[in-house]
Amino acid sequence: MKKQTNPSVKAHLLRSAFILLSLLAVCVIPFALGQRTHRDQRALQGQRGMSKIFPEGITCTPGWSAGPDMPTVLIRAVGVFFPADGNFYTMGGRTADVAGADFQHVLQYNPVSNSWTQKGVTLPDPQMNNMACGVLTVSGTPLIYCVGGSQATFTTATARVFFYDPVTDTATTLTAGDNWPGDAAGTILPGGFAVTGNELYILGGFDINVASTNQIWAFDPTAAVGAKWTMAPVTTPEGIMYAPTTAIGGIIYVGGASDFQGGLVIDTTNSFSFNPATNTIGSIAAIPRATGETRGLNFNGKMYVMGGGRVAPNPSTEVDVYNPGTNTWTTDLPFMTARRNFPTDTNGTDHIWLSGGYASDGITPLSSMEIFCQQGGVSPTPTPTPTASPTATCQVTYTTATGTGNITAGGTDIGVHCDDCDVLVNLPFPVSVYGTPISVAWAGSNGTLQFVAVPQPKPFYFMQCIPVDPTMGGPFLNTLFPYYDDLRTDDLVTCPDCGVFSQTLGTAPNRQFVLRWKTTYFNIPGTAEFEVILTEGSNTLSAIYGESADVGLSAASGIQQDLTQFTSFSCLEAVLTPGVRVDYIPTGCGSPTPTPTATATATATATPTPTPTVAPRETPTPRPQPTRAPRP
């Protein structure tokens, strides 16, 4: 095990040296520094394809607090957080349950100015209610895609797909060949929806005033016209509509849903999971209360089901929290005003926004806003519910062991060609990081690998040792830092073979997944090459180092769950030398220490995803006393 010196003292001493060098650089190479300043200003302006959130200095009150009212009352709109500019958007909706009240506009909430703006765009048609929307990326450009929808008082629905570009404030409707096939009848609204693997999934739907539906569809924005939609070979266990749905670690979870029975919309406890990679349905503990007509959000790797429901005592302010790791439900702090059919979303780590919706009477449209802040990663104590028996938990930590290894040449370029960005990687098998199994990760140009479904939204480089805290973007969560430095993968003139490359070696159940970085530095000449190895059946994470210009003198390495649980291996030390292998070995929770294995040498293969065990579902419990007729 590597003995650690005090990283704080070491960092202060070495940072002082860096400050002196920086002052010298100001005198000697002002042009280079001018270029750097230009790059940082461009980043803060929300460069396309990159992520940023709050600038330095913005603070909040932990818990729920009131935000500014929207410019209008609004119901049945979709809330979307857009990581590229850090703003919260509402897409469409309507202002009342009367003909002609459809809202063909986009509202933008800016957390920095704490203010709302109605954007100039006019959305394509009046069928703006009950859409499915999410952020998808095409050719490096993030866009907000929306599917389906209905018009106030109508019993028909559209199948069209459009995208909204917040940078240009424009909306573009796709050709009819890309219409949602799930609404071939022209009367079906999307059900639950979630984004994972850069695809928008729709689970179930509402055949207006007829029945709920059970098909599962996936939309790939990068596929050819007419080939963007794929129907899963399985269906939801029962028809679901207006279902709280989210994706965590590549798995889609549903917690509660509406159903149509006896001519009325009711709330249920329908709960299950869907694995898009294997097209399988899984059993999860049922949500403790019946709800629907709301959203499920991925907040720090847990599903937050936000109030909602229409059958008394709903609508609710209750926030139900599902933990996939323990298959248990708890509750977090409730928000202040009961509501349903309201826009809401999260940045995934420290903020949740919600606004509008129907008030507790199920009739009155609201314009009020509420904001949840979990500043500094401090979470309020959840309240357990009696519906599931929680299993004992403990804190996973990591120790390090060093050895030798060689860089694995080759691999498939995954498209990380940028300065300060990250790209989604689908893992061929699940790994457990700090006790949380996950099948996706985000590979960053600055030598980071985030094992989370929603990446840290501010991937700019901060000269810090582990733990790394990009301040107002929130800390990196469940992140391995093989070589954290100010690196670039887009200088293909100086380094034509730079990038991030993946390959799967060996055959199941003895595969290894290799991610190899080759980069240039922003501030010094030369390149750096290093890789991360994940081994099937082992939770040990390994890093191997190749040639690099300063062998880690300007870098940090380690692993962190958050700002309180972390393991630092190096801090601005020239120890990441060619041939060094560092294994991060999990300890705790009574599990045996995995034995690091040698790198496999099999030919690279395609990257599949894991198959979960499918268990029988519990029978959902519907709410039996509906009181109001549906308004699609």
C-alpha positions in Angstrom: 0.0 0.0 0.0 1.3 3.4 -0.8 2.0 5.5 2.3 0.4 9.0 2.0 1.8 12.3 3.1 -0.5 15.1 4.1 -2.0 16.1 0.7 -3.2 19.5 2.0 0.3 20.5 3.1 1.8 19.1 0.0 -0.7 20.9 -2.2 -0.1 24.2 -0.6 3.7 24.0 -1.1 3.5 22.8 -4.6 0.8 25.3 -5.6 3.0 28.1 -4.3 5.7 26.9 -6.7 3.1 26.9 -9.5 2.0 30.4 -8.7 5.7 31.6 -9.0 6.0 29.8 -12.3 2.7 31.4 -13.5 4.0 34.9 -12.6 7.1 34.2 -14.6 4.9 32.9 -17.5 3.0 36.2 -17.5 6.1 38.0 -18.2 7.6 35.6 -20.8 4.6 34.2 -22.7 1.7 36.7 -22.4 0.3 35.5 -25.7 -0.2 32.0 -24.4 -1.9 33.3 -21.4 -4.1 35.5 -23.5 -5.1 32.4 -25.4 -5.9 30.6 -22.2 -8.1 33.6 -21.0 -9.9 33.5 -24.3 -10.5 29.8 -23.8 -11.9 30.2 -20.3 -14.2 33.0 -21.3 -15.5 30.9 -24.2 -16.2 28.0 -21.8 -18.1 30.2 -19.4 -20.3 31.3 -22.3 -21.5 27.7 -22.7 -19.5 26.4 -25.6 -21.6 23.9 -27.6 -21.1 20.3 -26.7 -19.6 21.2 -23.3 -21.2 21.3 -19.9 -21.2 24.0 -17.3 -23.5 25.0 -14.5 -23.2 27.7 -11.9 -20.4 30.3 -11.9 -18.3 30.8 -8.8 -20.0 32.5 -5.9 -23.7 31.5 -6.2 -25.1 30.0 -3.1 -28.4 28.6 -2.0 -30.4 27.7 1.1 -30.3 23.9 1.7 -33.8 22.3 1.4 -36.8 23.6 -0.4 -37.3 27.3 -1.0 -39.6 29.5 -3.2 -38.3 30.6 -6.5 -39.7 33.4 -8.7 -43.1 32.9 -10.3 -43.1 32.0 -14.0 -44.4 34.7 -16.4 -47.6 32.7 -16.8 -49.5 29.9 -15.1 -48.6 26.6 -16.8 -49.8 23.0 -16.7 -48.8 19.8 -18.5 -45.5 21.2 -19.7 -42.2 19.2 -19.5 -39.3 20.4 -17.5 -35.8 19.9 -18.9 -32.4 20.8 -17.3 -30.0 21.6 -20.1 -26.4 20.9 -18.9 -24.7 22.9 -21.6 -25.9 26.2 -20.2 -27.0 25.2 -16.7 -30.6 26.5 -17.2 -34.0 24.9 -16.5 -36.5 25.0 -19.4 -40.2 24.3 -19.7 -41.4 22.9 -23.0 -44.9 23.7 -24.2 -47.9 22.9 -21.9 -51.1 25.0 -21.6 -52.4 27.8 -19.4 -55.9 26.4 -18.8 -58.2 23.4 -19.7 -60.0 25.3 -22.4 -59.6 25.3 -26.2 -56.9 27.6 -27.5 -55.0 27.7 -24.2 -52.0 25.7 -25.6 -48.7 27.3 -24.9 -46.4 27.1 -27.9 -43.4 28.6 -26.2 -40.3 27.8 -24.1 -39.7 29.4 -20.7 -36.1 29.5 -19.4 -35.2 29.8 -15.7 -31.6 31.1 -15.2 -30.3 30.0 -11.7 -27.6 32.7 -11.8 -30.0 35.6 -12.2 -32.8 33.8 -10.5 -35.2 34.9 -13.2 -37.6 33.6 -15.9 -37.5 34.5 -19.6 -40.0 33.6 -22.3 -37.9 32.7 -25.3 -38.6 34.1 -28.7 -39.2 30.7 -30.4 -42.7 29.5 -31.4 -43.0 25.8 -31.1 -44.3 23.8 -34.2 -47.9 23.2 -33.3 -50.5 23.6 -30.6 -50.2 19.9 -29.5 -47.9 20.9 -26.7 -49.5 19.0 -23.7 -48.2 15.7 -22.2 -45.1 15.4 -24.4 -42.0 13.3 -23.7 -38.8 15.4 -23.8 -35.1 14.9 -23.0 -31.6 16.1 -23.9 -29.9 14.1 -26.7 -26.7 14.9 -28.5 -26.1 14.8 -32.3 -22.7 15.4 -33.8 -21.5 16.8 -30.4 -24.4 19.3 -30.1 -26.9 18.8 -27.3 -30.5 19.5 -28.2 -33.9 19.1 -26.4 -36.0 16.6 -28.3 -39.8 16.3 -27.7 -42.2 13.6 -28.8 -45.9 13.4 -29.2 -48.5 15.6 -27.4 -52.1 16.7 -27.5 -54.2 19.8 -27.7 -56.4 21.2 -25.0 -59.9 19.6 -25.1 -59.0 17.3 -28.1 -59.0 13.5 -27.9 -56.4 13.1 -30.7 -52.6 13.1 -30.3 -49.7 13.8 -32.6 -46.8 11.5 -33.3 -44.4 14.2 -34.5 -40.9 14.7 -33.1 -39.1 18.1 -32.9 -36.0 19.4 -31.3 -35.3 22.7 -29.7 -31.8 24.3 -29.7 -31.4 26.6 -26.7 -28.2 28.2 -28.2 -30.0 29.4 -31.4 -33.5 29.5 -29.8 -34.9 27.6 -32.8 -37.2 24.5 -33.1 -37.0 22.0 -35.9 -39.6 19.4 -36.7 -38.3 16.0 -38.0 -39.7 14.5 -41.2 -42.9 12.3 -40.9 -40.6 9.3 -41.4 -39.3 9.9 -37.9 -42.8 10.1 -36.2 -43.3 8.0 -33.1 -44.8 4.7 -34.3 -46.4 4.2 -30.9 -49.0 6.8 -31.9 -49.9 5.2 -35.2 -53.6 5.4 -34.2 -53.3 9.2 -33.7 -54.9 9.0 -30.2 -52.0 7.8 -28.0 -49.9 10.1 -25.7 -46.4 9.0 -24.5 -46.2 7.3 -21.1 -43.2 7.4 -18.8 -40.0 8.6 -20.5 -36.3 8.6 -19.7 -32.9 9.2 -21.5 -30.0 6.7 -21.3 -27.3 6.0 -23.7 -28.2 9.0 -25.8 -31.6 7.5 -26.6 -35.1 8.6 -25.5 -37.2 5.7 -24.1 -41.0 5.8 -23.9 -42.7 3.3 -21.7 -46.4 2.8 -22.1 -48.8 5.6 -23.0 -52.4 6.8 -22.9 -54.9 5.9 -25.6 -57.0 9.0 -24.8 -60.1 8.1 -22.9 -59.8 4.4 -23.8 -56.9 2.7 -22.0 -53.3 2.7 -20.9 -50.8 1.0 -23.2 -47.7 -1.2 -22.6 -45.3 -0.8 -25.6 -41.7 0.3 -25.0 -40.0 2.4 -27.7 -36.5 3.8 -28.1 -35.6 6.9 -30.2 -32.0 7.2 -31.5 -31.4 10.8 -32.8 -28.3 9.7 -34.8 -30.0 7.0 -36.9 -31.2 7.5 -40.4 -34.6 8.9 -41.3 -37.1 6.1 -40.8 -34.8 4.1 -38.6 -34.7 6.2 -35.5 -37.4 4.2 -33.6 -37.0 0.7 -32.2 -39.8 -1.2 -30.4 -38.6 -3.4 -27.6 -39.6 -7.1 -27.8 -41.0 -6.9 -24.3 -43.8 -4.8 -22.9 -44.4 -3.2 -19.5 -46.0 -5.6 -17.0 -49.2 -3.7 -17.2 -50.4 -0.6 -19.1 -48.9 2.6 -17.6 -49.4 6.3 -18.4 -48.2 9.6 -16.9 -45.6 7.4 -15.1 -42.7 8.7 -13.0 -39.7 7.2 -14.8 -36.0 7.8 -14.8 -32.7 6.1 -15.8 -30.0 5.2 -13.3 -26.9 3.4 -14.4 -28.3 2.4 -17.7 -31.4 0.8 -16.1 -34.9 2.5 -16.4 -37.0 2.6 -13.3 -40.8 3.2 -12.9 -42.2 4.2 -9.5 -46.0 4.6 -9.7 -48.1 5.4 -12.7 -51.6 6.4 -13.7 -54.1 4.0 -15.2 -57.5 4.4 -16.9 -60.2 2.4 -15.2 -64.0 2.9 -15.3 -63.6 6.0 -17.5 -61.3 7.7 -15.0 -57.6 8.3 -14.5 -56.4 6.8 -11.2 -53.1 6.5 -9.4 -51.3 3.2 -8.8 -48.2 1.8 -7.2 -47.0 0.0 -10.4 -43.2 -0.2 -10.0 -40.6 -2.1 -12.1 -37.3 -1.8 -14.0 -36.4 -2.2 -17.6 -32.9 -3.0 -18.9 -32.6 -1.6 -22.5 -29.5 -3.5 -23.2 -31.0 -6.9 -22.6 -34.7 -6.0 -23.1 -35.7 -7.5 -19.8 -38.2 -6.4 -17.2 -37.2 -6.6 -13.5 -39.0 -6.6 -10.2 -38.5 -3.8 -7.7 -40.2 -2.9 -4.4 -43.4 -1.1 -5.0 -43.6 2.6 -4.2 -45.3 3.0 -0.8 -48.0 5.4 -2.1 -50.0 5.4 -5.3 -49.2 8.3 -7.6 -49.0 9.4 -11.2 -49.0 12.5 -13.4 -45.5 13.5 -12.2 -41.9 12.8 -13.0 -39.2 10.5 -11.6 -35.8 12.2 -11.4 -32.2 10.7 -11.1 -30.8 12.6 -8.1 -27.4 11.3 -7.0 -28.1 7.8 -8.3 -31.6 7.5 -6.7 -35.0 7.9 -8.2 -36.9 10.8 -6.7 -40.7 10.6 -7.4 -42.0 14.1 -7.1 -45.5 14.5 -5.5 -48.2 14.2 -8.1 -51.3 12.0 -8.2 -55.0 13.0 -8.6 -57.0 10.7 -6.3 -57.4 12.0 -2.7 -55.3 12.5 -0.6 -53.3 13.4 -3.8 -52.0 15.7 -5.3 -49.1 15.4 -2.8 -46.0 17.2 -1.8 -44.3 13.9 -0.8 -40.9 13.1 -2.4 -40.4 9.3 -2.5 -36.9 8.1 -3.0 -35.9 4.7 -4.4 -32.4 3.3 -3.9 -31.6 0.7 -6.6 -28.6 -0.6 -4.5 -30.8 -1.6 -1.6 -34.2 -2.0 -3.4 -35.8 0.2 -0.7 -38.0 3.3 -0.6 -37.6 6.2 1.8 -38.8 9.8 1.6 -36.8 13.1 1.4 -38.0 16.6 2.4 -41.4 17.4 0.9 -41.9 20.4 -1.2 -44.3 23.2 -0.1 -47.3 23.3 -2.5 -49.1 20.1 -3.5 -49.3 19.8 -7.3 -49.5 17.4 -10.3 -48.8 17.7 -14.1 -46.0 20.2 -13.5 -42.6 20.7 -15.1 -39.6 19.5 -13.0 -36.0 18.3 -13.5 -32.7 18.2 -11.8 -29.0 18.7 -12.5 -28.5 15.3 -10.9 -26.4 16.4 -8.0 -27.5 19.3 -6.0 -30.5 21.1 -7.4 -34.1 20.2 -8.3 -36.5 22.7 -9.9 -40.3 22.5 -10.2 -43.0 25.0 -11.2 -46.6 25.3 -12.3 -49.0 22.4 -12.5 -52.5 21.9 -11.1 -53.0 23.0 -7.5 -54.4 20.7 -4.8 -57.9 21.1 -6.1 -56.9 19.6 -9.4 -58.3 22.6 -11.3 -56.4 25.8 -10.6 -53.2 26.3 -12.7 -50.2 27.5 -10.8 -47.3 29.8 -11.7 -45.3 29.3 -8.5 -41.8 27.8 -8.4 -39.9 25.8 -5.8 -36.2 25.0 -5.7 -34.4 22.2 -3.8 -30.8 22.8 -3.0 -28.4 20.2 -1.5 -25.4 22.5 -1.3 -22.0 20.8 -0.6 -23.5 17.4 -1.0 -25.2 17.5 2.4 -28.4 15.5 2.2 -31.2 15.8 4.7 -32.0 12.8 6.7 -34.5 10.6 4.9 -37.6 9.2 6.6 -37.9 5.4 6.2 -41.1 3.9 5.0 -42.4 0.5 6.2 -42.9 -1.1 2.8 -39.5 -2.7 2.4 -36.9 -4.2 4.7 -33.7 -2.3 4.3 -30.5 -4.3 4.2 -27.6 -3.4 6.4 -25.2 -1.0 4.7 -21.6 0.0 5.3 -19.1 2.4 3.8 -16.9 1.1 1.0 -13.4 2.6 0.9 -10.4 1.9 -1.3 -6.8 1.1 -0.7 -4.1 1.2 -3.4 -1.5 -1.3 -4.5 1.2 -0.7 -7.1 2.6 -3.1 -9.6 3.7 -3.0 -13.2 1.8 -3.2 -16.5 1.9 -2.2 -20.1 -0.4 0.1 -22.1 -2.8 -1.9 -24.4 -2.6 -0.5 -27.9 -5.5 0.0 -30.2 -9.2 0.2 -29.4 -12.2 2.1 -30.8 -12.2 5.9 -30.7 -15.2 6.9 -28.6 -15.2 10.5 -29.8 -13.6 12.4 -26.9 -11.9 15.1 -29.0 -12.2 18.3 -27.0 -10.8 20.5 -24.4 -12.9 20.1 -21.2 -15.7 17.6 -21.9 -16.9 14.1 -21.3 -18.6 11.4 -23.3 -20.9 8.5 -22.2 -19.4 5.0 -22.3 -21.6 1.9 -22.1 -19.7 -0.8 -20.1 -19.8 -4.4 -21.3 -20.5 -5.6 -17.7 -21.5 -4.0 -14.5 -18.9 -2.7 -12.0 -19.5 -1.7 -8.4 -18.0 1.6 -7.4 -18.4 2.6 -3.7 -20.9 -0.2 -3.5 -23.2 1.0 -6.3 -23.4 -1.3 -9.4 -23.4 0.6 -12.7 -23.2 -0.2 -16.3 -22.2 3.2 -17.7 -19.5 5.8 -17.1 -18.4 9.2 -18.5 -14.9 9.5 -19.8 -13.5 13.1 -19.5 -10.8 14.7 -21.6 -9.0 15.8 -18.4 -8.3 12.3 -17.2 -11.5 11.5 -15.3 -13.9 8.5 -15.4 -17.3 9.2 -13.6 -19.3 6.1 -12.7 -22.6 7.9 -12.7 -25.6 8.1 -14.9 -25.6 12.0 -14.9 -22.1 13.5 -15.1 -20.7 16.3 -13.0 -22.0 19.3 -15.0 -18.8 21.4 -14.9 -15.9 19.5 -16.5 -13.5 22.3 -16.7 -10.1 21.7 -15.1 -9.4 22.8 -11.6 -5.9 22.4 -10.2 -6.7 20.4 -7.2 -5.7 17.2 -5.4 -8.2 14.5 -4.6 -10.9 15.2 -3.6 -11.7 17.5 -6.5 -14.5 20.1 -5.9 -15.4 22.2 -8.9 -17.3 24.5 -6.4 -20.6 25.6 -7.9 -20.9 22.6 -10.2 -20.9 20.2 -7.3 -18.2 17.6 -6.6 -17.3 14.7 -8.9 -19.2 11.7 -7.6 -18.0 8.0 -7.8 -15.1 9.2 -10.0 -11.8 7.6 -10.7 -9.0 10.1 -11.6 -6.2 8.1 -13.3 -4.4 11.3 -14.5 -6.3 14.5 -13.6 -4.6 17.4 -15.4 -5.3 20.2 -17.9 -5.3 17.9 -20.9 -6.6 18.1 -24.5 -7.7 15.4 -26.9 -8.6 17.7 -29.8 -5.1 18.8 -30.9 -5.0 16.3 -33.8 -2.4 18.3 -35.6 0.3 17.9 -33.0 -1.0 14.5 -31.9 -3.0 12.8 -34.7 -3.5 9.6 -32.6 -4.8 11.4 -29.6 -8.2 10.6 -28.1 -9.9 8.1 -25.8 -10.2 4.5 -27.0 -12.1 1.5 -25.7 -11.8 -2.2 -26.2 -13.1 -5.4 -24.6 -10.6 -8.2 -24.2 -11.3 -11.8 -23.5 -14.6 -13.6 -23.3 -17.3 -13.7 -20.6 -17.1 -14.2 -17.7 -13.5 -13.2 -17.8 -13.5 -10.0 -19.8 -11.6 -6.9 -19.3 -12.7 -3.4 -20.5 -9.9 -1.0 -21.3 -10.2 2.7 -21.8 -7.0 4.3 -23.0 -6.3 8.1 -23.1 -3.7 9.7 -25.3 -3.7 13.5 -24.8 -1.7 16.7 -25.1 -1.3 19.2 -22.3 -2.8 22.6 -22.4 0.1 24.4 -20.8 3.2 22.4 -21.7 4.5 20.5 -24.7 4.3 16.8 -25.0 1.7 14.0 -24.6 0.4 11.7 -21.8 -0.8 8.2 -22.3 -2.6 6.1 -19.6 -5.5 3.6 -19.3 -8.1 2.3 -17.0 -8.9 -1.4 -16.8 -12.1 -2.9 -15.5 -12.2 -6.6 -14.8 -15.4 -8.7 -15.0 -16.3 -10.2 -11.7 -13.8 -8.0 -9.8 -14.6 -4.5 -8.3 -10.9 -3.5 -8.4 -10.2 -0.6 -10.7 -6.8 -0.3 -12.3 -4.8 2.4 -13.9 -1.7 1.8 -16.1 0.7 4.5 -17.2 2.6 5.0 -20.4 4.8 7.8 -21.6 4.0 11.3 -20.4 5.8 14.6 -20.5 5.9 15.3 -16.8 5.0 11.8 -15.3 2.4 13.3 -13.0 4.2 16.4 -11.7 1.2 18.6 -12.7 -1.5 16.0 -12.1 -3.5 14.3 -9.3 -4.7 10.8 -9.2 -7.1 8.9 -6.9 -10.7 8.0 -6.5 -13.6 9.8 -4.7 -17.1 9.0 -3.8 -17.7 12.7 -2.8 -15.8 15.3 -0.8 -15.7 13.2 2.4 -15.0 9.7 1.1 -11.9 9.5 -1.1 -8.4 8.0 -1.6 -5.6 10.1 -3.0 -2.7 8.3 -4.7 -0.6 11.2 -6.0 -0.7 14.9 -5.7 1.5 16.9 -8.1 4.2 14.2 -7.8 6.3 12.7 -10.6 5.3 9.2 -9.7 3.0 8.3 -12.7 5.9 6.8 -14.6 5.8 4.5 -17.6 4.9 0.9 -16.6 3.4 1.7 -13.2 0.1 0.1 -12.4 -2.1 1.3 -9.6 -5.0 -0.9 -8.4 -7.8 0.7 -6.4 -9.1 -2.2 -4.2 -12.4 -1.8 -2.4 -12.6 -2.7 1.3 -15.4 -3.0 3.8 -18.9 -4.5 3.7 -17.5 -7.9 4.5 -16.6 -8.7 0.9 -13.3 -10.4 0.1 -10.6 -8.3 -1.4 -10.5 -9.0 -5.1 -7.2 -10.2 -6.6 -6.0 -7.9 -9.4 -5.6 -9.9 -12.6 -3.1 -9.5 -15.5 -4.3 -7.7 -18.6 -6.0 -10.1 -21.0 -4.6 -10.3 -24.6 -7.6 -11.5 -26.5 -8.8 -9.7 -29.6 -11.1 -6.7 -29.1 -14.8 -7.5 -29.2 -18.0 -5.6 -29.3 -19.2 -4.1 -26.0 -22.4 -5.8 -24.8 -24.3 -5.0 -21.5 -25.3 -7.1 -18.6 -28.3 -9.3 -18.2 -30.2 -8.8 -14.9 -32.0 -11.4 -13.0 -35.7 -11.0 -13.6 -38.0 -11.7 -10.6 -41.8 -12.0 -10.5 -43.5 -8.6 -9.9 -45.7 -7.7 -7.0 -49.3 -6.9 -7.8 -49.7 -3.1 -7.9 -52.2 -1.5 -5.6 -54.5 1.1 -7.3 -56.2 4.0 -5.6 -59.9 3.1 -5.6 -61.7 6.4 -5.3 -61.2 8.7 -8.3 -62.9 12.0 -8.2 -62.3 13.8 -11.4 -62.6 13.1 -15.1 -59.4 13.1 -17.2 -58.2 16.0 -19.2 -55.7 14.7 -21.7 
